[in-house]
Amino acid sequence: MTTTTPPASELTPGSTIEALVQAPAKARERLTSRWASLAAVFIAVLWTLPTFGLAVSSLRPELAIKTTGWWTFFSNPQVTLDNYRAVLGNGSGGLGGNFINSFVIVIPSVVIPISLAALAAYTFAWIEFRGRNLLFIVIFALQIVPIQVTLIPLLSLYVTAHLDGTFWPIWLSHSIFGLPLAIFLLHNFMREIPRELIEAARMDGAGHVQIFFRVLLPLLTPALAAIGIFQFLWVWNDLLVALTFAGQPTAPMTAALSALSGTRGTAWHLLSAGAFVAIIVPVAVFLSLQRYFVRGLLAGGLKG
């Protein structure tokens, strides 16, 4: 016994089948309507308004920031770069050293987990060994472990190893916290590569090292870029790990801004300029590589 769906012309008004057929079209019409577009524009304006106000405040003189709101800039425009000179300098309230520390922290914290995750993902994807699936599940489950419960044990290990006061605790901590997700995404991306390509390389006499570096690595550019951007944004904007493991000589921009807001809450000219400097770097990185970010996440999220 077979059933067929009657053509649209034979559907009676109000029938369940007609409602199911027309539901996607109605939803598409609502989402693409003029009111939906206006609502999206309104939400986008509200979302970017604080950042715009922060940018305007960072360019105003100190006296104007402390006495009037940023919206008065348009009636009495006054522009100065003294706030940025003070923030990027090394004098009182200067965050130039912390700005450099952020780059010193973020670059190894991105390179180390990506390098280790690429090797581990290739192992899980294309090398057969006992307990592979169980170990992969364990690594995937590490993503749900709260970072907060690991900070004190890790700090104790770093102090015992005499690594406190250096960049190593920050590099290692960010690498540890970023590895599970990086391995998961790269593994799923590698599993989508046709097996015939790997078998052809093996028939030509290529070993695992040659297959990884000459065959797979050029194909991993979208996934590596996506994970690199994700890790960069997370490390650059991190405050918890910085407050736990970074000392005064190794403090990044976020930790310095947190201390500045606590000790000099009235220095709005420094806070606004420093916050905007901290924002502009990840925004520039994301906008320049966003096409790789989207491609990499989509490629790594289709298969498990």
C-alpha positions as a Markdown table, in Angstrom:
| # | Residue | x | y | z |
|---|---|---|---|---|
| 1 | Met | 0.0 | 0.0 | 0.0 |
| 2 | Thr | 1.4 | 3.3 | -1.0 |
| 3 | Thr | 0.4 | 6.9 | -0.3 |
| 4 | Thr | 1.0 | 9.9 | -2.4 |
| 5 | Thr | 0.8 | 13.5 | -1.6 |
| 6 | Pro | -1.9 | 15.2 | -3.7 |
| 7 | Pro | -0.9 | 18.1 | -5.9 |
| 8 | Ala | -1.2 | 21.6 | -4.5 |
| 9 | Ser | -4.2 | 22.3 | -6.7 |
| 10 | Glu | -6.2 | 19.5 | -5.0 |
| 11 | Leu | -5.4 | 20.5 | -1.4 |
| 12 | Thr | -8.4 | 21.8 | 0.4 |
| 13 | Pro | -8.1 | 25.2 | 2.2 |
| 14 | Gly | -7.1 | 24.7 | 5.8 |
| 15 | Ser | -5.8 | 21.2 | 5.4 |
| 16 | Thr | -2.7 | 20.1 | 7.4 |
| 17 | Ile | -0.7 | 19.2 | 4.2 |
| 18 | Glu | -1.4 | 22.6 | 2.7 |
| 19 | Ala | -0.2 | 24.3 | 5.9 |
| 20 | Leu | 3.0 | 22.2 | 5.9 |
| 21 | Val | 3.7 | 23.1 | 2.3 |
| 22 | Gln | 3.1 | 26.8 | 2.8 |
| 23 | Ala | 4.9 | 27.1 | 6.2 |
| 24 | Pro | 8.5 | 27.6 | 4.8 |
| 25 | Ala | 7.3 | 30.2 | 2.3 |
| 26 | Lys | 5.4 | 32.1 | 5.0 |
| 27 | Ala | 8.5 | 32.0 | 7.3 |
| 28 | Arg | 10.7 | 33.2 | 4.5 |
| 29 | Glu | 8.3 | 36.0 | 3.8 |
| 30 | Arg | 8.3 | 37.1 | 7.4 |
| 31 | Leu | 12.0 | 37.0 | 7.7 |
| 32 | Thr | 12.6 | 39.0 | 4.5 |
| 33 | Ser | 9.9 | 41.6 | 5.0 |
| 34 | Arg | 10.5 | 45.3 | 5.4 |
| 35 | Trp | 9.7 | 45.2 | 9.1 |
| 36 | Ala | 12.2 | 42.4 | 9.7 |
| 37 | Ser | 14.9 | 44.4 | 7.9 |
| 38 | Leu | 14.1 | 47.5 | 10.0 |
| 39 | Ala | 14.2 | 45.5 | 13.2 |
| 40 | Ala | 17.6 | 44.0 | 12.1 |
| 41 | Val | 18.9 | 47.5 | 11.4 |
| 42 | Phe | 17.6 | 48.8 | 14.7 |
| 43 | Ile | 19.3 | 46.0 | 16.7 |
| 44 | Ala | 22.5 | 46.5 | 14.8 |
| 45 | Val | 22.5 | 50.2 | 15.7 |
| 46 | Leu | 21.8 | 49.5 | 19.3 |
| 47 | Trp | 24.6 | 46.9 | 19.3 |
| 48 | Thr | 27.2 | 49.2 | 17.9 |
| 49 | Leu | 26.2 | 52.4 | 19.7 |
| 50 | Pro | 28.3 | 51.7 | 22.8 |
| 51 | Thr | 31.4 | 51.0 | 20.7 |
| 52 | Phe | 30.8 | 54.1 | 18.7 |
| 53 | Gly | 30.5 | 56.2 | 21.9 |
| 54 | Leu | 33.7 | 54.7 | 23.2 |
| 55 | Ala | 35.5 | 55.6 | 20.0 |
| 56 | Val | 34.2 | 59.2 | 20.2 |
| 57 | Ser | 35.1 | 59.5 | 23.9 |
| 58 | Ser | 38.7 | 58.3 | 23.2 |
| 59 | Leu | 39.2 | 61.2 | 20.8 |
| 60 | Arg | 37.9 | 63.9 | 23.1 |
| 61 | Pro | 40.0 | 66.0 | 25.5 |
| 62 | Glu | 40.2 | 64.9 | 29.2 |
| 63 | Leu | 38.1 | 67.9 | 30.4 |
| 64 | Ala | 35.4 | 67.3 | 27.9 |
| 65 | Ile | 35.1 | 63.6 | 28.7 |
| 66 | Lys | 34.7 | 64.3 | 32.4 |
| 67 | Thr | 32.2 | 67.2 | 32.1 |
| 68 | Thr | 30.0 | 66.3 | 29.2 |
| 69 | Gly | 28.5 | 63.2 | 27.5 |
| 70 | Trp | 30.1 | 61.8 | 24.3 |
| 71 | Trp | 27.0 | 62.8 | 22.3 |
| 72 | Thr | 27.9 | 66.5 | 22.8 |
| 73 | Phe | 30.8 | 66.0 | 20.6 |
| 74 | Phe | 28.7 | 66.8 | 17.5 |
| 75 | Ser | 27.7 | 70.2 | 18.8 |
| 76 | Asn | 31.2 | 71.1 | 19.9 |
| 77 | Pro | 33.7 | 68.8 | 18.2 |
| 78 | Gln | 37.1 | 68.7 | 19.8 |
| 79 | Val | 39.6 | 66.0 | 18.7 |
| 80 | Thr | 42.9 | 65.1 | 20.3 |
| 81 | Leu | 45.3 | 62.1 | 20.2 |
| 82 | Asp | 46.7 | 62.8 | 23.6 |
| 83 | Asn | 44.7 | 60.0 | 25.2 |
| 84 | Tyr | 46.3 | 57.5 | 22.8 |
| 85 | Arg | 49.7 | 58.9 | 23.4 |
| 86 | Ala | 49.3 | 58.6 | 27.1 |
| 87 | Val | 47.9 | 55.0 | 26.9 |
| 88 | Leu | 50.5 | 53.7 | 24.5 |
| 89 | Gly | 53.3 | 55.3 | 26.3 |
| 90 | Asn | 55.2 | 53.8 | 29.3 |
| 91 | Gly | 54.6 | 56.7 | 31.7 |
| 92 | Ser | 52.0 | 57.0 | 34.4 |
| 93 | Gly | 48.8 | 55.2 | 33.2 |
| 94 | Gly | 50.6 | 54.0 | 30.1 |
| 95 | Leu | 49.8 | 50.6 | 28.7 |
| 96 | Gly | 52.4 | 50.4 | 26.0 |
| 97 | Gly | 54.2 | 47.5 | 27.7 |
| 98 | Asn | 51.0 | 45.7 | 28.4 |
| 99 | Phe | 50.0 | 46.1 | 24.7 |
| 100 | Ile | 53.2 | 44.4 | 23.7 |
| 101 | Asn | 52.7 | 41.7 | 26.3 |
| 102 | Ser | 49.4 | 40.9 | 24.7 |
| 103 | Phe | 51.1 | 40.1 | 21.4 |
| 104 | Val | 53.8 | 38.1 | 23.2 |
| 105 | Ile | 51.1 | 36.1 | 24.9 |
| 106 | Val | 48.7 | 35.6 | 22.0 |
| 107 | Ile | 51.1 | 34.4 | 19.3 |
| 108 | Pro | 52.5 | 31.4 | 21.1 |
| 109 | Ser | 49.1 | 30.7 | 22.6 |
| 110 | Val | 47.7 | 30.3 | 19.1 |
| 111 | Val | 50.7 | 28.5 | 17.4 |
| 112 | Ile | 51.2 | 25.9 | 20.1 |
| 113 | Pro | 47.7 | 24.5 | 20.4 |
| 114 | Ile | 47.1 | 24.6 | 16.6 |
| 115 | Ser | 50.4 | 22.7 | 15.9 |
| 116 | Leu | 49.6 | 20.0 | 18.5 |
| 117 | Ala | 46.0 | 19.8 | 17.6 |
| 118 | Ala | 46.8 | 19.2 | 13.9 |
| 119 | Leu | 49.1 | 16.3 | 14.7 |
| 120 | Ala | 46.6 | 14.8 | 17.2 |
| 121 | Ala | 43.7 | 15.2 | 14.7 |
| 122 | Tyr | 45.6 | 13.4 | 12.0 |
| 123 | Thr | 46.3 | 10.6 | 14.4 |
| 124 | Phe | 42.7 | 10.2 | 15.4 |
| 125 | Ala | 41.5 | 10.5 | 11.8 |
| 126 | Trp | 43.8 | 8.3 | 9.8 |
| 127 | Ile | 45.9 | 6.1 | 12.2 |
| 128 | Glu | 44.3 | 3.0 | 13.6 |
| 129 | Phe | 45.1 | 2.1 | 17.2 |
| 130 | Arg | 43.4 | 0.4 | 20.1 |
| 131 | Gly | 41.2 | 2.8 | 22.2 |
| 132 | Arg | 41.2 | 5.5 | 19.6 |
| 133 | Asn | 37.4 | 6.2 | 19.7 |
| 134 | Leu | 37.4 | 6.2 | 23.5 |
| 135 | Leu | 40.3 | 8.5 | 23.8 |
| 136 | Phe | 38.7 | 10.9 | 21.3 |
| 137 | Ile | 35.5 | 11.0 | 23.3 |
| 138 | Val | 37.5 | 11.8 | 26.4 |
| 139 | Ile | 39.2 | 14.7 | 24.6 |
| 140 | Phe | 35.9 | 15.9 | 23.3 |
| 141 | Ala | 34.4 | 15.7 | 26.9 |
| 142 | Leu | 37.2 | 18.0 | 28.2 |
| 143 | Gln | 35.4 | 20.9 | 26.6 |
| 144 | Ile | 32.8 | 20.8 | 29.3 |
| 145 | Val | 35.3 | 21.0 | 32.2 |
| 146 | Pro | 35.0 | 24.5 | 33.7 |
| 147 | Ile | 38.2 | 26.5 | 33.5 |
| 148 | Gln | 37.8 | 27.8 | 37.0 |
| 149 | Val | 38.2 | 24.4 | 38.6 |
| 150 | Thr | 41.7 | 23.9 | 37.0 |
| 151 | Leu | 43.2 | 27.3 | 37.9 |
| 152 | Ile | 44.4 | 26.6 | 41.4 |
| 153 | Pro | 45.9 | 23.1 | 40.6 |
| 154 | Leu | 47.7 | 24.5 | 37.5 |
| 155 | Leu | 49.0 | 27.4 | 39.6 |
| 156 | Ser | 50.4 | 25.0 | 42.2 |
| 157 | Leu | 52.1 | 23.0 | 39.4 |
| 158 | Tyr | 53.6 | 26.2 | 37.9 |
| 159 | Val | 54.9 | 27.4 | 41.3 |
| 160 | Thr | 56.4 | 24.0 | 42.0 |
| 161 | Ala | 58.2 | 24.0 | 38.6 |
| 162 | His | 59.4 | 27.6 | 39.3 |
| 163 | Leu | 57.6 | 28.9 | 36.2 |
| 164 | Asp | 55.6 | 31.6 | 38.0 |
| 165 | Gly | 56.4 | 35.2 | 37.0 |
| 166 | Thr | 57.1 | 34.2 | 33.4 |
| 167 | Phe | 55.0 | 33.8 | 30.2 |
| 168 | Trp | 55.1 | 30.1 | 30.3 |
| 169 | Pro | 52.1 | 29.6 | 32.7 |
| 170 | Ile | 50.0 | 31.7 | 30.4 |
| 171 | Trp | 51.1 | 30.0 | 27.2 |
| 172 | Leu | 50.6 | 26.5 | 28.6 |
| 173 | Ser | 47.3 | 27.3 | 30.2 |
| 174 | His | 45.8 | 28.8 | 27.0 |
| 175 | Ser | 47.2 | 25.9 | 25.0 |
| 176 | Ile | 45.6 | 23.4 | 27.4 |
| 177 | Phe | 42.2 | 25.1 | 27.3 |
| 178 | Gly | 42.2 | 25.4 | 23.6 |
| 179 | Leu | 43.3 | 22.0 | 22.6 |
| 180 | Pro | 40.1 | 20.0 | 22.9 |
| 181 | Leu | 38.0 | 22.2 | 20.6 |
| 182 | Ala | 40.9 | 22.5 | 18.1 |
| 183 | Ile | 41.4 | 18.7 | 17.9 |
| 184 | Phe | 37.6 | 18.2 | 17.5 |
| 185 | Leu | 37.3 | 20.7 | 14.6 |
| 186 | Leu | 40.4 | 19.5 | 12.8 |
| 187 | His | 39.5 | 15.9 | 13.2 |
| 188 | Asn | 36.1 | 16.4 | 11.6 |
| 189 | Phe | 37.6 | 18.5 | 8.8 |
| 190 | Met | 40.2 | 15.7 | 8.1 |
| 191 | Arg | 37.5 | 13.0 | 8.0 |
| 192 | Glu | 35.8 | 14.9 | 5.2 |
| 193 | Ile | 38.8 | 14.5 | 3.0 |
| 194 | Pro | 38.3 | 11.6 | 0.6 |
| 195 | Arg | 40.0 | 8.4 | 1.6 |
| 196 | Glu | 41.0 | 7.8 | -2.0 |
| 197 | Leu | 43.4 | 10.8 | -1.8 |
| 198 | Ile | 45.1 | 9.3 | 1.2 |
| 199 | Glu | 45.3 | 5.8 | -0.3 |
| 200 | Ala | 46.8 | 7.3 | -3.5 |
| 201 | Ala | 49.5 | 9.0 | -1.5 |
| 202 | Arg | 50.3 | 5.7 | 0.3 |
| 203 | Met | 50.5 | 3.8 | -3.0 |
| 204 | Asp | 53.0 | 6.4 | -4.2 |
| 205 | Gly | 55.2 | 5.5 | -1.1 |
| 206 | Ala | 54.3 | 8.4 | 1.1 |
| 207 | Gly | 54.5 | 7.9 | 4.9 |
| 208 | His | 52.4 | 9.6 | 7.5 |
| 209 | Val | 54.8 | 12.6 | 7.7 |
| 210 | Gln | 54.7 | 13.2 | 4.0 |
| 211 | Ile | 50.9 | 12.7 | 3.8 |
| 212 | Phe | 50.4 | 15.2 | 6.6 |
| 213 | Phe | 52.7 | 17.9 | 5.4 |
| 214 | Arg | 52.3 | 17.6 | 1.6 |
| 215 | Val | 48.7 | 16.3 | 1.2 |
| 216 | Leu | 46.6 | 17.3 | 4.2 |
| 217 | Leu | 48.2 | 20.5 | 5.5 |
| 218 | Pro | 47.5 | 22.5 | 2.3 |
| 219 | Leu | 43.9 | 21.4 | 2.5 |
| 220 | Leu | 43.6 | 22.5 | 6.2 |
| 221 | Thr | 44.0 | 26.2 | 5.5 |
| 222 | Pro | 40.3 | 27.1 | 6.2 |
| 223 | Ala | 40.1 | 25.0 | 9.4 |
| 224 | Leu | 43.5 | 26.2 | 10.7 |
| 225 | Ala | 42.5 | 29.8 | 10.0 |
| 226 | Ala | 39.1 | 29.4 | 11.8 |
| 227 | Ile | 40.7 | 27.8 | 14.9 |
| 228 | Gly | 43.5 | 30.4 | 14.8 |
| 229 | Ile | 41.0 | 33.3 | 14.8 |
| 230 | Phe | 38.9 | 31.7 | 17.5 |
| 231 | Gln | 41.9 | 31.1 | 19.7 |
| 232 | Phe | 43.3 | 34.6 | 19.0 |
| 233 | Leu | 40.0 | 36.3 | 20.0 |
| 234 | Trp | 39.7 | 34.2 | 23.2 |
| 235 | Val | 43.3 | 34.7 | 24.3 |
| 236 | Trp | 43.4 | 38.4 | 23.5 |
| 237 | Asn | 40.1 | 39.1 | 25.4 |
| 238 | Asp | 40.9 | 36.8 | 28.3 |
| 239 | Leu | 41.0 | 38.3 | 31.8 |
| 240 | Leu | 40.6 | 35.3 | 34.1 |
| 241 | Val | 43.8 | 33.4 | 33.1 |
| 242 | Ala | 45.8 | 36.7 | 33.0 |
| 243 | Leu | 44.7 | 37.7 | 36.5 |
| 244 | Thr | 45.6 | 34.2 | 37.8 |
| 245 | Phe | 49.0 | 33.5 | 36.1 |
| 246 | Ala | 50.3 | 36.9 | 34.9 |
| 247 | Gly | 52.4 | 39.0 | 37.2 |
| 248 | Gln | 53.1 | 42.7 | 36.8 |
| 249 | Pro | 55.9 | 42.3 | 34.2 |
| 250 | Thr | 53.8 | 39.9 | 32.1 |
| 251 | Ala | 50.3 | 41.4 | 32.4 |
| 252 | Pro | 48.4 | 41.8 | 29.1 |
| 253 | Met | 46.2 | 44.6 | 28.1 |
| 254 | Thr | 43.0 | 43.2 | 29.7 |
| 255 | Ala | 44.6 | 42.9 | 33.1 |
| 256 | Ala | 46.1 | 46.4 | 32.9 |
| 257 | Leu | 42.7 | 47.8 | 32.0 |
| 258 | Ser | 41.1 | 46.0 | 34.8 |
| 259 | Ala | 43.7 | 47.4 | 37.3 |
| 260 | Leu | 43.3 | 50.9 | 35.7 |
| 261 | Ser | 39.6 | 50.9 | 36.1 |
| 262 | Gly | 39.9 | 49.8 | 39.8 |
| 263 | Thr | 42.6 | 52.3 | 40.8 |
| 264 | Arg | 41.9 | 55.2 | 38.5 |
| 265 | Gly | 38.2 | 55.1 | 37.9 |
| 266 | Thr | 38.0 | 58.8 | 37.2 |
| 267 | Ala | 40.6 | 58.6 | 34.3 |
| 268 | Trp | 37.9 | 58.0 | 31.7 |
| 269 | His | 40.2 | 59.5 | 29.0 |
| 270 | Leu | 42.7 | 56.7 | 29.6 |
| 271 | Leu | 40.1 | 54.0 | 30.0 |
| 272 | Ser | 38.2 | 54.8 | 26.8 |
| 273 | Ala | 41.4 | 55.0 | 24.7 |
| 274 | Gly | 42.8 | 51.9 | 26.3 |
| 275 | Ala | 39.6 | 49.9 | 25.8 |
| 276 | Phe | 39.4 | 51.0 | 22.1 |
| 277 | Val | 43.0 | 50.0 | 21.5 |
| 278 | Ala | 42.2 | 46.6 | 23.0 |
| 279 | Ile | 39.1 | 46.3 | 20.8 |
| 280 | Ile | 40.6 | 47.4 | 17.5 |
| 281 | Val | 43.2 | 44.6 | 17.2 |
| 282 | Pro | 40.8 | 41.6 | 17.4 |
| 283 | Val | 38.3 | 43.4 | 15.2 |
| 284 | Ala | 40.9 | 43.9 | 12.5 |
| 285 | Val | 42.0 | 40.3 | 12.7 |
| 286 | Phe | 38.5 | 39.0 | 12.4 |
| 287 | Leu | 37.4 | 41.2 | 9.5 |
| 288 | Ser | 40.5 | 40.4 | 7.5 |
| 289 | Leu | 40.1 | 36.6 | 8.0 |
| 290 | Gln | 36.3 | 36.2 | 8.4 |
| 291 | Arg | 35.8 | 34.2 | 5.2 |
| 292 | Tyr | 38.3 | 31.6 | 6.5 |
| 293 | Phe | 36.5 | 31.6 | 9.8 |
| 294 | Val | 33.1 | 30.8 | 8.4 |
| 295 | Arg | 34.4 | 28.2 | 5.9 |
| 296 | Gly | 36.5 | 26.5 | 8.6 |
| 297 | Leu | 33.6 | 26.3 | 11.2 |
| 298 | Leu | 31.2 | 24.9 | 8.6 |
| 299 | Ala | 33.7 | 22.3 | 7.3 |
| 300 | Gly | 34.5 | 21.2 | 10.8 |
| 301 | Gly | 30.9 | 21.0 | 12.1 |
| 302 | Leu | 29.2 | 18.8 | 9.5 |
| 303 | Lys | 30.5 | 15.4 | 10.6 |
| 304 | Gly | 31.2 | 13.9 | 14.0 |
